[in-house]
Amino acid sequence: MIPPLQLCHGPGLVLLSIALLHDCCLASPDATNEFRLYTRPLVIPERRPVIGYVLQTSAARYSFLPPRNWAVKENASTKEVVMMARNLITSIRFKHVEVAPETTMEASVAGWRQAVLESYPDGKITAEFRCYTSKVEGTALDLERIAPNKAKIFTRLACIPLPAGRVEFDLTTTSGNLADTRLAFGNLLTSFRIEPPVAK
């Protein structure tokens, strides 16, 4: 189980949110099928059909259910998927990171942890714990940092090691009400599935 998030308050990351969505919309319209996001209907018992998403990459195929009423975009240039809440202050991103074929899963997680420390030199890791998705065990970190405007920014990072690389998740928010954010992130990980690539 993912532990409860600590509440943090501060103004929203509206400019960052708009920039993320703007970058996603700039993805080349003729991007190859090595990075393609599309939808498919899913029938869940005792519920109306819902729209699921599938990300096709050269290494694997991922399916997931985004948080309800969140905007979903793919960014072919950065090879990531961005989901944005309606309040524009909470976002979730994930991407597949390729590693050398001889890299062990332990070394892949260690490389991810080092990259986190380099990406957030002013951040404070407040918790580290296990997480799970698609029956694969991963590692998650809670990290807090202070923005230039003194707002507290909360980030939850998760790494799922795979034989051909790893999947990295990034939840970022300044929302004071983190109960819904925690639920949205947990539901995404629960729905996330790692599938084999489509045979060519």
Contacts in CASP RR format, 6 or more apart in sequence:
PFRMAT RR
TARGET T0000
AUTHOR 0000-0000-0000
METHOD contacts of the structure
MODEL  1
MIPPLQLCHGPGLVLLSIALLHDCCLASPDATNEFRLYTRPLVIPERRPV
IGYVLQTSAARYSFLPPRNWAVKENASTKEVVMMARNLITSIRFKHVEVA
PETTMEASVAGWRQAVLESYPDGKITAEFRCYTSKVEGTALDLERIAPNK
AKIFTRLACIPLPAGRVEFDLTTTSGNLADTRLAFGNLLTSFRIEPPVAK
2 129 0 8 1.000
2 131 0 8 1.000
2 140 0 8 1.000
2 182 0 8 1.000
2 185 0 8 1.000
2 186 0 8 1.000
2 189 0 8 1.000
3 127 0 8 1.000
3 129 0 8 1.000
4 182 0 8 1.000
5 142 0 8 1.000
5 154 0 8 1.000
5 156 0 8 1.000
5 178 0 8 1.000
5 179 0 8 1.000
5 181 0 8 1.000
5 182 0 8 1.000
6 126 0 8 1.000
6 142 0 8 1.000
6 144 0 8 1.000
6 154 0 8 1.000
6 178 0 8 1.000
7 176 0 8 1.000
7 177 0 8 1.000
7 178 0 8 1.000
8 144 0 8 1.000
8 152 0 8 1.000
8 153 0 8 1.000
8 154 0 8 1.000
8 174 0 8 1.000
8 176 0 8 1.000
8 178 0 8 1.000
9 152 0 8 1.000
9 174 0 8 1.000
9 176 0 8 1.000
10 151 0 8 1.000
10 152 0 8 1.000
10 174 0 8 1.000
10 176 0 8 1.000
11 149 0 8 1.000
11 151 0 8 1.000
11 174 0 8 1.000
12 87 0 8 1.000
12 88 0 8 1.000
12 89 0 8 1.000
12 151 0 8 1.000
12 174 0 8 1.000
12 175 0 8 1.000
13 88 0 8 1.000
13 89 0 8 1.000
13 91 0 8 1.000
13 147 0 8 1.000
13 153 0 8 1.000
13 172 0 8 1.000
13 173 0 8 1.000
13 174 0 8 1.000
14 88 0 8 1.000
14 89 0 8 1.000
16 91 0 8 1.000
16 172 0 8 1.000
17 84 0 8 1.000
17 88 0 8 1.000
17 89 0 8 1.000
17 91 0 8 1.000
18 88 0 8 1.000
20 82 0 8 1.000
20 84 0 8 1.000
20 91 0 8 1.000
20 93 0 8 1.000
21 71 0 8 1.000
21 73 0 8 1.000
21 82 0 8 1.000
21 84 0 8 1.000
23 75 0 8 1.000
23 77 0 8 1.000
23 78 0 8 1.000
24 73 0 8 1.000
24 74 0 8 1.000
24 75 0 8 1.000
24 82 0 8 1.000
25 73 0 8 1.000
26 75 0 8 1.000
26 77 0 8 1.000
27 73 0 8 1.000
27 74 0 8 1.000
27 75 0 8 1.000
27 76 0 8 1.000
27 77 0 8 1.000
28 76 0 8 1.000
28 77 0 8 1.000
31 76 0 8 1.000
33 56 0 8 1.000
34 56 0 8 1.000
34 57 0 8 1.000
34 58 0 8 1.000
35 55 0 8 1.000
35 56 0 8 1.000
35 57 0 8 1.000
35 58 0 8 1.000
35 74 0 8 1.000
35 76 0 8 1.000
35 79 0 8 1.000
36 55 0 8 1.000
36 56 0 8 1.000
36 74 0 8 1.000
37 53 0 8 1.000
37 54 0 8 1.000
37 55 0 8 1.000
37 56 0 8 1.000
37 72 0 8 1.000
37 73 0 8 1.000
37 74 0 8 1.000
37 81 0 8 1.000
38 53 0 8 1.000
38 54 0 8 1.000
38 56 0 8 1.000
39 51 0 8 1.000
39 52 0 8 1.000
39 53 0 8 1.000
39 54 0 8 1.000
40 51 0 8 1.000
40 52 0 8 1.000
40 53 0 8 1.000
40 54 0 8 1.000
40 63 0 8 1.000
41 49 0 8 1.000
41 50 0 8 1.000
41 51 0 8 1.000
41 52 0 8 1.000
42 49 0 8 1.000
42 50 0 8 1.000
42 51 0 8 1.000
42 52 0 8 1.000
42 65 0 8 1.000
43 49 0 8 1.000
44 50 0 8 1.000
50 65 0 8 1.000
52 63 0 8 1.000
52 64 0 8 1.000
52 65 0 8 1.000
52 66 0 8 1.000
53 63 0 8 1.000
53 64 0 8 1.000
53 65 0 8 1.000
53 66 0 8 1.000
53 72 0 8 1.000
53 81 0 8 1.000
54 61 0 8 1.000
54 62 0 8 1.000
54 63 0 8 1.000
55 61 0 8 1.000
55 62 0 8 1.000
55 63 0 8 1.000
55 64 0 8 1.000
55 74 0 8 1.000
55 81 0 8 1.000
56 197 0 8 1.000
56 198 0 8 1.000
57 79 0 8 1.000
57 96 0 8 1.000
57 197 0 8 1.000
58 197 0 8 1.000
59 96 0 8 1.000
59 98 0 8 1.000
59 164 0 8 1.000
59 165 0 8 1.000
59 197 0 8 1.000
60 96 0 8 1.000
60 162 0 8 1.000
60 164 0 8 1.000
60 194 0 8 1.000
60 195 0 8 1.000
60 196 0 8 1.000
60 197 0 8 1.000
61 194 0 8 1.000
61 195 0 8 1.000
61 196 0 8 1.000
61 197 0 8 1.000
61 198 0 8 1.000
62 96 0 8 1.000
62 167 0 8 1.000
62 192 0 8 1.000
62 193 0 8 1.000
62 194 0 8 1.000
62 195 0 8 1.000
63 191 0 8 1.000
63 192 0 8 1.000
63 193 0 8 1.000
63 195 0 8 1.000
64 188 0 8 1.000
64 191 0 8 1.000
64 192 0 8 1.000
64 193 0 8 1.000
65 187 0 8 1.000
65 188 0 8 1.000
65 191 0 8 1.000
66 72 0 8 1.000
66 83 0 8 1.000
66 188 0 8 1.000
67 83 0 8 1.000
67 85 0 8 1.000
67 92 0 8 1.000
67 184 0 8 1.000
67 187 0 8 1.000
67 188 0 8 1.000
69 86 0 8 1.000
70 83 0 8 1.000
70 84 0 8 1.000
70 85 0 8 1.000
70 86 0 8 1.000
70 92 0 8 1.000
70 184 0 8 1.000
71 83 0 8 1.000
71 84 0 8 1.000
71 86 0 8 1.000
72 81 0 8 1.000
72 82 0 8 1.000
72 83 0 8 1.000
73 81 0 8 1.000
73 82 0 8 1.000
73 84 0 8 1.000
74 80 0 8 1.000
74 81 0 8 1.000
74 82 0 8 1.000
75 81 0 8 1.000
75 82 0 8 1.000
78 95 0 8 1.000
79 95 0 8 1.000
79 96 0 8 1.000
80 93 0 8 1.000
80 94 0 8 1.000
80 95 0 8 1.000
81 93 0 8 1.000
81 94 0 8 1.000
81 95 0 8 1.000
82 91 0 8 1.000
82 92 0 8 1.000
82 93 0 8 1.000
83 91 0 8 1.000
83 92 0 8 1.000
83 93 0 8 1.000
83 188 0 8 1.000
84 90 0 8 1.000
84 91 0 8 1.000
85 91 0 8 1.000
85 181 0 8 1.000
85 184 0 8 1.000
87 175 0 8 1.000
89 173 0 8 1.000
89 174 0 8 1.000
89 175 0 8 1.000
90 171 0 8 1.000
90 172 0 8 1.000
90 173 0 8 1.000
90 175 0 8 1.000
90 181 0 8 1.000
90 184 0 8 1.000
91 171 0 8 1.000
91 172 0 8 1.000
91 173 0 8 1.000
92 169 0 8 1.000
92 170 0 8 1.000
92 171 0 8 1.000
92 184 0 8 1.000
92 185 0 8 1.000
92 188 0 8 1.000
93 169 0 8 1.000
93 170 0 8 1.000
93 172 0 8 1.000
94 167 0 8 1.000
94 168 0 8 1.000
94 169 0 8 1.000
94 170 0 8 1.000
94 192 0 8 1.000
95 167 0 8 1.000
95 168 0 8 1.000
96 165 0 8 1.000
96 166 0 8 1.000
96 167 0 8 1.000
97 112 0 8 1.000
97 165 0 8 1.000
97 166 0 8 1.000
97 167 0 8 1.000
97 168 0 8 1.000
98 164 0 8 1.000
98 165 0 8 1.000
99 107 0 8 1.000
99 108 0 8 1.000
99 164 0 8 1.000
99 165 0 8 1.000
99 166 0 8 1.000
101 164 0 8 1.000
103 165 0 8 1.000
105 161 0 8 1.000
105 162 0 8 1.000
105 163 0 8 1.000
105 166 0 8 1.000
106 161 0 8 1.000
108 159 0 8 1.000
108 161 0 8 1.000
108 165 0 8 1.000
108 166 0 8 1.000
109 138 0 8 1.000
109 139 0 8 1.000
109 159 0 8 1.000
109 161 0 8 1.000
109 166 0 8 1.000
112 139 0 8 1.000
112 159 0 8 1.000
112 166 0 8 1.000
112 168 0 8 1.000
113 139 0 8 1.000
113 141 0 8 1.000
113 159 0 8 1.000
116 141 0 8 1.000
116 143 0 8 1.000
116 157 0 8 1.000
120 143 0 8 1.000
120 145 0 8 1.000
120 155 0 8 1.000
122 145 0 8 1.000
122 146 0 8 1.000
123 143 0 8 1.000
123 144 0 8 1.000
123 145 0 8 1.000
124 143 0 8 1.000
124 144 0 8 1.000
124 145 0 8 1.000
125 141 0 8 1.000
125 142 0 8 1.000
125 143 0 8 1.000
126 142 0 8 1.000
126 143 0 8 1.000
126 144 0 8 1.000
127 141 0 8 1.000
127 142 0 8 1.000
128 139 0 8 1.000
128 140 0 8 1.000
128 141 0 8 1.000
128 142 0 8 1.000
129 139 0 8 1.000
129 140 0 8 1.000
130 137 0 8 1.000
130 138 0 8 1.000
130 139 0 8 1.000
130 140 0 8 1.000
131 137 0 8 1.000
131 138 0 8 1.000
131 139 0 8 1.000
131 140 0 8 1.000
131 158 0 8 1.000
131 160 0 8 1.000
131 189 0 8 1.000
132 138 0 8 1.000
132 189 0 8 1.000
133 158 0 8 1.000
133 160 0 8 1.000
133 167 0 8 1.000
133 189 0 8 1.000
133 190 0 8 1.000
133 192 0 8 1.000
133 194 0 8 1.000
134 160 0 8 1.000
134 192 0 8 1.000
134 193 0 8 1.000
134 194 0 8 1.000
136 160 0 8 1.000
136 161 0 8 1.000
136 162 0 8 1.000
136 194 0 8 1.000
138 158 0 8 1.000
138 159 0 8 1.000
138 160 0 8 1.000
138 161 0 8 1.000
139 158 0 8 1.000
139 159 0 8 1.000
140 156 0 8 1.000
140 157 0 8 1.000
140 158 0 8 1.000
140 159 0 8 1.000
141 156 0 8 1.000
141 157 0 8 1.000
141 158 0 8 1.000
142 154 0 8 1.000
142 155 0 8 1.000
142 156 0 8 1.000
143 154 0 8 1.000
143 155 0 8 1.000
143 156 0 8 1.000
143 157 0 8 1.000
144 152 0 8 1.000
144 153 0 8 1.000
144 154 0 8 1.000
144 155 0 8 1.000
145 152 0 8 1.000
145 153 0 8 1.000
145 155 0 8 1.000
146 152 0 8 1.000
146 153 0 8 1.000
147 153 0 8 1.000
147 174 0 8 1.000
151 174 0 8 1.000
152 174 0 8 1.000
153 172 0 8 1.000
153 173 0 8 1.000
153 174 0 8 1.000
154 172 0 8 1.000
154 173 0 8 1.000
154 174 0 8 1.000
154 178 0 8 1.000
155 170 0 8 1.000
155 171 0 8 1.000
155 172 0 8 1.000
156 169 0 8 1.000
156 170 0 8 1.000
156 171 0 8 1.000
156 185 0 8 1.000
157 168 0 8 1.000
157 169 0 8 1.000
157 170 0 8 1.000
157 171 0 8 1.000
158 168 0 8 1.000
158 169 0 8 1.000
158 189 0 8 1.000
159 166 0 8 1.000
159 167 0 8 1.000
159 168 0 8 1.000
159 169 0 8 1.000
160 166 0 8 1.000
160 167 0 8 1.000
160 168 0 8 1.000
160 169 0 8 1.000
160 194 0 8 1.000
162 194 0 8 1.000
167 192 0 8 1.000
167 194 0 8 1.000
169 185 0 8 1.000
169 188 0 8 1.000
169 189 0 8 1.000
171 181 0 8 1.000
171 185 0 8 1.000
173 181 0 8 1.000
175 181 0 8 1.000
END
